[in-house]
Amino acid sequence: MGIERVVTFSGAEPPWSAIRGRLAVAGITPQMRMIDNMPAFPDDEPEGSWTELRISLGGGMVTLRRETGQIRVVVWGNADAALQRDQETIAQACSDAGDGKVT
C-alpha cells in the first residue's frame, strides 16, 4: 500500500525539467530509476509525454504519477522517515515548479 501526496495545478502540470530545476535550487540532484515502467539511467531525461517516473534522492524510490491537473507523489507504506522527507521535498518541488498546491 502506498502513501501519496497529491499536487494539484490550476493549469498544466509542470515538465520534469522544471521539477528537476526546483530540486537543484535546493541543492538536490535526483537520480532517475524508471520512466514509464522502463528502466532508466540516473541522468536520463523523460520525454514530455511521461506519465510515471521513479526517482531517488538517496533515501529510496519515489514514484511520480502525472495525471490531468495533478501529480501524485507516492512511496510505499513502510517508508522510513528519510524517504518520507524525500517525498515531501519532491511534492514541494512539483508544487513550486507549476504553482500548485500540495494536499
C-alpha positions in Angstrom: 0.0 0.0 0.0 1.3 3.4 -0.9 1.4 6.8 0.9 0.7 9.6 -1.5 0.9 13.4 -1.6 -1.2 14.9 -4.4 -0.1 18.2 -6.0 -2.9 19.9 -7.9 -2.5 22.6 -10.6 -5.0 25.1 -12.0 -3.1 24.9 -15.3 -0.9 22.4 -17.0 1.3 20.1 -14.9 5.0 21.3 -14.9 7.5 19.5 -17.1 10.2 17.3 -15.5 12.9 19.9 -16.3 11.1 22.5 -14.1 10.7 20.0 -11.2 14.3 18.9 -11.5 15.3 22.6 -11.6 13.5 23.3 -8.3 15.2 20.3 -6.7 18.6 21.7 -8.0 17.9 25.1 -6.4 17.6 23.2 -3.1 20.9 21.5 -3.8 19.4 18.1 -4.6 20.2 16.0 -7.6 17.6 13.4 -8.3 18.5 10.1 -9.9 16.1 8.7 -12.5 15.3 5.0 -11.9 12.4 4.3 -14.3 10.5 6.2 -17.0 7.0 4.9 -17.9 7.8 1.4 -16.5 11.1 1.2 -18.4 14.5 1.1 -16.6 16.4 4.4 -16.9 20.0 5.6 -16.3 20.3 8.0 -13.4 20.7 11.0 -15.6 18.1 10.1 -18.3 15.5 12.7 -19.3 11.9 11.7 -19.9 10.0 12.8 -23.0 7.4 15.5 -22.4 4.6 12.9 -22.5 5.8 10.9 -19.5 3.1 9.6 -17.1 5.2 7.9 -14.5 8.7 8.4 -13.1 10.5 6.7 -10.4 13.3 8.7 -8.9 15.6 8.6 -5.9 17.1 11.4 -3.8 19.1 8.8 -1.9 16.6 7.6 0.7 14.8 5.2 -1.6 12.5 5.3 -4.6 9.7 7.8 -5.0 7.0 7.5 -7.8 5.6 10.5 -9.6 2.3 9.8 -11.5 1.3 12.6 -13.8 -2.4 12.9 -14.4 -4.6 15.7 -15.8 -4.2 18.6 -13.4 -2.2 16.8 -10.8 0.9 14.8 -9.9 0.8 12.1 -7.3 4.0 11.6 -5.3 3.9 8.1 -3.9 6.1 6.0 -1.5 5.4 2.5 -0.1 3.6 2.4 3.2 6.7 1.1 5.0 8.7 4.2 4.0 11.1 5.3 6.7 11.4 8.9 7.9 14.2 9.8 5.4 12.1 8.6 2.4 9.0 10.4 3.7 11.2 13.6 3.8 12.2 12.9 0.2 8.6 12.5 -0.7 7.7 15.9 0.8 10.7 17.6 -0.9 9.6 16.2 -4.3 6.0 17.2 -3.7 7.0 20.7 -2.8 9.3 20.9 -5.9 6.4 19.9 -8.1 4.2 22.5 -6.5 6.8 25.2 -6.8 7.5 24.3 -10.5 3.9 24.7 -11.5 2.3 27.0 -9.0 0.5 24.0 -7.5 -1.0 23.1 -4.1 0.1 20.0 -2.1 -2.7 18.0 -0.4 
